[in-house]
Amino acid sequence: MSHPASGLSADKQTLLALRQLRQRVEELENAAREPIAIVGMGCRFPGGLSSPKDLWKLLEEKREAISEIPRWRVDLDPIFAAYPARPGRTYSRWAGLLDRPDAFDAEFFGIAPREAGAMDPQQRLLLEVSWEALEDAGIDPKNLAGLHAGVFLGISASEYGQRAQHSVPVEQLSAYNLQGSALNAAAGRLAYFYGFSGPAVAIDTACSSSLVAIDRACRSLREGESALALAAGVNLIASAEGFIIASQWGMLSPRGVCAAFDESADGFVRGEGCGVVVLKRLRDAEAAGDRVQAVI
């Protein structure tokens, strides 16, 4: 069978080829800008916020979620010194803290008590909040094994893991300590728990980690690498060292107030929490009848 363009002149064949190449370029450019739908959300944030609705209400009411750090969380009394900073001291007693970061239903997630004890609470938060985000998306978390889904996690530190490894006698260290505190294991635990077959990536770009995780998740969806993506960010305060280091830099607000872009700004306030969004290509979400909560 002859090629459809075989009867055309050389000039017309060239024009046809250029038209096809131009069409392909347009397809690739459109794919790179394809809208991404947020179909599910979950969160744990300071101020007792356990859902996106709680967060929205706090913003509407203009309430603050910053508080003085209680001793049972991190005892700063021995190292507190008024501003300016002194070596080995912090001048800030303020943070945005979760109410019960130690609360975790290990049995629900099929995790043995010994393993749960060695897990960084950040991993526990990720399991709980990702489950809630999937349910918010109308997706059964128990029915995802084998799905070509990706996990893209913004995470920068494991203060709990560092403290735990230094406080446990060496003869009591186990494999659980490694997988319970490694940053890469936090993303891998989610992928393993749900049975995802797509990428599982832990991303540390400091304060932009969560944003970069969302960007990477969108790229994965647009390139066809993933059919569904969990983009998440998590942080937990578990030691005084971070306050001391930030105080030496003069980063922290002595008043415990974040006043970004305001002339009264005098530093930031450390905080903790977890947020997860469930992402799909918009056309896939619409075809499945998903509730689209926002579009990227």
Disulfide bonds with the S-S distance in Angstrom:
none
